[in-house]
Amino acid sequence: MGTIKKIAINTGGGDAPGLNAVIRAAALSAINRGWEVYGIHRAYAGLLGEDEIVPLTRDTVRGITHLGGTILGTTTHGNPFAWPMKQPDGTTRRVDRSDELVTAFREHGFDALIAIGGDGSLRLAYDLSKKGIPLVGVPKTIDNDIEGTQLTFGFLTAVDVATDAIDRLHSTAQAHERVMIVEVMGRDAGWIALFSGVAGTADVILIPEIPYRIEKVCEKIVERERMRRHFTIVVVAEGACPVDGAPVYEDPERRRLGGICEILAKQISERTGKECRAIALRHLQRGGSPNAYDRLIALRFGAAAVECIAKGEFGCMVALDPPDVRTIPLAEAVSRQKRVPVDGDVVATARALGMSFGD
Ligand code: F6P
């Protein structure tokens, strides 16, 4: 305690609305304690000499709370334990540069690192903390799948975007008597699909946690037809999969999910004769300004991370545990993925409202 003079902040993995709010809160909280603050560009690239390390001052973090993206840049290809190095023959070799990174961190005279990231980046943060980097993690992802925190910032903004899209699709679906299939992100967790589906009053919600049967999905559509509801809204999580089936990958090698809405559209149209349209919202859910609640969570996380450093508490992650922000060990945060509880009250609410999960 009292020995901190200089800290660094970085953002890793896919972006999420609220990253800049965390950066601002952490930077100002640290500056107000008399510490110097630096931003490492593009996750760990700045520390490995492949990008910049820049001072974060009151001026550089002014007016950024509401901005999407990250002023520090980010990457999903920046694992220092398996760093991609281009070879003269054009191929890429993975090299462990973690020791080099720890040395660079010390040579820069940093006393602590605030690592803002999702599950992949928090796992890297955990491994780097085991190598001696005094580090505090901040959970970020629109997927809301980080263990130990009620919410990650970015999630509620993504839910807003998806809900707005579902609202808009209702009128065109009704006008044309079509089935609209809306694919949302979330990887192997169905949080975005469930929350936006319920809020947007979808008729069918398909999530990875509840494998579906296409017959059941079609039954719901036919039942609606019988009730003279000639349109249906299906919200599907990108990671949803049928019973005895597998998720749909847009890029199987990189395990990038995507494309299930098109497959469902074809299957539903063949089985019910209904005209179907598929729409994947993709990165629209990650772009733009964080909503007010995400800003608030992000600002609270940034300030709490600095508080942790001041207390000498490292190897931990800040977490939302309403009404408080507390810390949990990084080991616990990365121990498993937080998925939708199938017996939870939001699923029960959806079922009570007559929504189908295709099961
Ligand atoms: O983890 C956030 C996320 O947006 C997932 O919901 C999605 O599967 C993935 O990232 C997309 O990654 P990329 O930005 O590499 O396309």
Residues whose N, C-alpha, C, O or C-beta is under 5 A from the ligand:
A	BS01	F6P	G14 T76 D143 M185 G186 R187
